[in-house]
Amino acid sequence: MSSDVAVASGEVTLAWEVTSRQAKHRAEDCAELFSGVPHVQNNLRVRSTTKTVTVPLGNPPDKVAQPHSFERP
């Protein structure tokens, strides 16, 4: 993972990819802990975790689960 942190006039700019929103907010929180940092510009991007799933087309399986109804005694 490469990271880009720039500081100008006390303002910190964060710019790289992270794996979650929690990581994005945590990085900003950590940068704000340094004294003399009046502002953190958080340009971090959350990496998409969407995965492509390939489903074969064709005949359905022999046994498909059917919804059940339950009656009270």
KEKOLMI-319187 format. One record per residue (C-alpha): residue number from 1; residue in three letters; x, z, y negated. Coordinates in steps of 0.02 Angstrom, whole numbers. Layout:
<sites>
     k     r     east       up    north
   NUM   ALA        X        Z        Y
...
</sites>
This chain:
<sites>
     k     r     east       up    north
     1   MET        0        0        0
     2   SER       72      -46     -168
     3   SER       24       55     -319
     4   ASP       27       18     -503
     5   VAL       32      161     -626
     6   ALA       61      127     -810
     7   VAL       80      253     -951
     8   ALA       61      208    -1135
     9   SER       36      334    -1276
    10   GLY       -9      466    -1148
    11   GLU     -144      360    -1068
    12   VAL     -122      334     -881
    13   THR     -187      175     -800
    14   LEU     -211      173     -612
    15   ALA     -227        5     -523
    16   TRP     -221      -21     -335
    17   GLU     -335      -26     -184
    18   VAL     -397      133     -100
    19   THR     -498      156       59
    20   SER     -640      263       -9
    21   ARG     -730      320     -165
    22   GLN     -665      495     -132
    23   ALA     -485      430     -138
    24   LYS     -523      340     -302
    25   HIS     -590      497     -384
    26   ARG     -453      607     -310
    27   ALA     -317      495     -384
    28   GLU     -398      508     -555
    29   ASP     -414      697     -539
    30   CYS     -229      712     -493
    31   ALA     -175      605     -642
    32   GLU     -277      715     -761
    33   LEU     -180      869     -702
    34   PHE      -22      814     -794
    35   SER       -2      892     -966
    36   GLY      -10      772    -1112
    37   VAL     -129      651    -1025
    38   PRO     -279      631    -1141
    39   HIS     -358      489    -1041
    40   VAL     -349      409     -868
    41   GLN     -404      229     -852
    42   ASN     -458      215     -670
    43   ASN     -447       33     -617
    44   LEU     -436       76     -433
    45   ARG     -535      -34     -316
    46   VAL     -617       26     -156
    47   ARG     -568      -90      -14
    48   SER     -719     -162       74
    49   THR     -740      -94      249
    50   THR     -874     -219      297
    51   LYS     -838     -291      468
    52   THR     -907     -452      539
    53   VAL     -992     -433      707
    54   THR    -1021     -585      815
    55   VAL    -1176     -577      924
    56   PRO    -1190     -707     1061
    57   LEU    -1350     -808     1060
    58   GLY    -1442     -844     1220
    59   ASN    -1560     -759     1339
    60   PRO    -1600     -576     1306
    61   PRO    -1545     -448     1435
    62   ASP    -1658     -422     1587
    63   LYS    -1703     -245     1538
    64   VAL    -1743     -214     1356
    65   ALA    -1791      -40     1301
    66   GLN    -1973      -35     1252
    67   PRO    -2050       92     1133
    68   HIS    -2130      238     1222
    69   SER    -2286      332     1173
    70   PHE    -2304      511     1225
    71   GLU    -2470      597     1252
    72   ARG    -2494      782     1236
    73   PRO    -2568      869     1388
</sites>
